[in-house]
Amino acid sequence: LGPAREAAYLKKFSFGNMDATSGLTTFWLAGSLRISPEEQQAFWLKLYQNPLPVTPRAMSLVKTMLIQPDGVVVNAAGEQPFGKPWPAGTTVSAKTGSATVGSSQAVRWLVGHVTRGARSFVFVSCVIGGTDLQANAAIDLAARSLREAGVL
């Protein structure tokens, strides 16, 4: 997309602090972009309620890419267990994130959407800890919380 278009999309989407100045390929990886769990939730609600300023086709493609296989979340490390088994008719869409901030803090994310029958849920799991923070901390927290809430 390039720096100008990336910055324009961050502003159009009102995504976090909208700051891509630390580098085109790294601003979201412990770079200049910062986003709170509440801002993540607001973005995902817009994504699934369709008011983002992009074409319906683009939103449909992104939503399709985010769909996870039954019972797992797929990230760069492979398939991670996620609240298996899911109730019949359940679709989970999700995106993981992980970063080390400075020399002593790690952040793990899982943001997503669950469709179960006629109901729809957006969720955000953010875990912050030391550099020894478990890689799947946000995935595990989300699975446990969604199961306890009766979503999964």
Stockholm file with secondary structure:
# STOCKHOLM 1.0

chainA/1-152         LGPAREAAYLKKFSFGNMDATSGLTTFWLAGSLRISPEEQQAFWLKLYQNPLPVTPRAMSLVKTMLIQPDGVVVNAAGEQPFGKPWPAGTTVSAKTGSATVGSSQAVRWLVGHVTRGARSFVFVSCVIGGTDLQANAAIDLAARSLREAGVL
#=GR chainA/1-152 SS CCHHHHHHHHHHHTCTTCCCTTCTTTTTSSSSCCCCHHHHHHHHHHHHHCCSSSCHHHHHHHHHHHBCCTTEEEETTEEEECSSSCCTTEEEEEEEEEEEETTTEEEEEEEEEEEETTEEEEEEEEEEECTTCCTTHHHHHHHHHHHHTTCC
#=GC SS_cons         CCHHHHHHHHHHHTCTTCCCTTCTTTTTSSSSCCCCHHHHHHHHHHHHHCCSSSCHHHHHHHHHHHBCCTTEEEETTEEEECSSSCCTTEEEEEEEEEEEETTTEEEEEEEEEEEETTEEEEEEEEEEECTTCCTTHHHHHHHHHHHHTTCC
//
